[in-house]
Amino acid sequence: MKKVLILGAKGNLGTQLVKVFQNNYQVLAWDREELDFLNFEKLAKKIRAEKPEIIINAVAYNNVDACEEDIKELDLAYKLNRDLPKNLAQIAVGIKAKLVHFSTDYVFGGEVDQKFYNEKDSPSPIQSYGETKYAGEKEIARIKVKNKNLKYFLIRTSKLFGPKGESEFAKASFFDVMLNLAKTKDQLDVVNEEWSCFTYTFDLAQATKTILKKNYNSGIYHIVNDGAVSWYESVIELFKIQNIEIKVNPVGSDKFPRPAKRPMSSILQNTRFPKLRNYTEALAEYLKNKV
Ligand SMILES: NC(=O)c1ccc[n+]([C@@H]2O[C@H](COP(=O)([O-])OP(=O)(O)OC[C@H]3O[C@@H](n4cnc5c(N)ncnc54)[C@H](OP(=O)(O)O)[C@@H]3O)[C@@H](O)[C@H]2O)c1
């Protein structure tokens, strides 16, 4: 069995990656309890001792608004989103491991009239979080230029949902937040802007496994569930699936001002991998299996 190292194994995506890979791979599942991944020297030593064939990085700094408000948070975001993937790419070169790294639709948004983005489009982030993720992408690309043998998969995704990760700090997904609000409110205001695609963490983990198993080419992949929507449109679908009757009002994003700008549209187009099922089908499955 091939040895795969999953970093951030108790995060929302990491937890699903461990589940999906453990049937066919020898999985090393590392999280904060194992090691602070920002101790790059210790991390490199530990990885080199294990010599996994595949390194999957599901670690990230994801607090989009904090990056805009607090310089210390922004510094941490650069360490986790740029410096960590850079170090992992260097380690992967040294031990000849394949590297999987995840990025975001928020590397896009700066092109005012553009709604859809394919794998070849040039990033144009409009907030600091997107800048930090784009910086990580550039580091991996730079290391690949110098080391042609590096096999890497840079998977951009958006709006993850699914079961909460095992970490005590794991965040509940947007749909669970909406279901909880519906228990106490008789109507909800939801932003009818910011078009993009939802992605079921289980489907993303399965797609990641397929990319590795079928030995796809190195490079950038856009992996999202099919069906681009606004937040409002997705909430209408959610309540339809759950047969919940509640008034939902479409509002502009100016109704909920936030420190970081969000792209009006950041729909990822997938041209390199078979299309994933529609997000409504994935959402129905997630809700059915939820305990
Ligand atoms: N969430 C989304 O909607 C979304 C959208 C687009 C792209 N993505 C990308 O998808 C990937 C997975 O995101 P996610 O939502 O699953 O992330 P997540 O739930 O926040 O998980 C990140 C994991 O990294 C761990 N971690 C953070 N700093 C660490 C450190 N210094 N040492 C050790 N562990 C550390 C966290 O541990 P603790 O829990 O202990 O902090 C957590 O388990 C990321 O690359 C993200 O950028 C996510």
The ligand as an ORCA input file, in Angstrom:
! r2SCAN-3c Opt
* xyz 0 1
  N     -13.647     26.319      3.798
  C     -13.928     26.737      2.583
  O     -15.068     27.108      2.269
  C     -12.832     26.774      1.540
  C     -13.066     27.442      0.324
  C     -12.077     27.431     -0.661
  C     -10.865     26.777     -0.424
  N     -10.659     26.164      0.774
  C      -9.355     25.495      0.986
  O      -9.570     24.126      1.290
  C      -8.563     23.668      2.193
  C      -9.214     23.002      3.410
  O     -10.000     23.978      4.106
  P     -10.862     23.607      5.418
  O     -12.035     24.506      5.433
  O     -11.062     22.135      5.515
  O      -9.855     24.075      6.567
  P      -9.994     23.915      8.141
  O     -11.243     23.166      8.506
  O      -9.784     25.271      8.736
  O      -8.764     22.980      8.506
  C      -7.448     23.448      8.569
  C      -6.654     22.519      9.467
  O      -5.320     23.027      9.568
  C      -4.897     22.912     10.939
  N      -3.857     23.898     11.289
  C      -3.912     25.224     11.140
  N      -2.768     25.798     11.583
  C      -1.979     24.777     12.027
  C      -0.684     24.694     12.591
  N       0.089     25.784     12.799
  N      -0.207     23.489     12.939
  C      -0.922     22.395     12.759
  N      -2.178     22.399     12.218
  C      -2.687     23.572     11.859
  C      -6.144     23.188     11.699
  O      -5.999     22.718     13.014
  P      -6.892     23.344     14.208
  O      -8.304     22.895     13.919
  O      -6.317     22.721     15.420
  O      -6.729     24.819     14.124
  C      -7.189     22.425     10.886
  O      -7.277     21.082     11.266
  C      -7.697     24.894      2.511
  O      -6.576     24.945      1.677
  C      -8.611     26.073      2.178
  O      -7.921     27.235      1.856
  C     -11.601     26.153      1.747
*
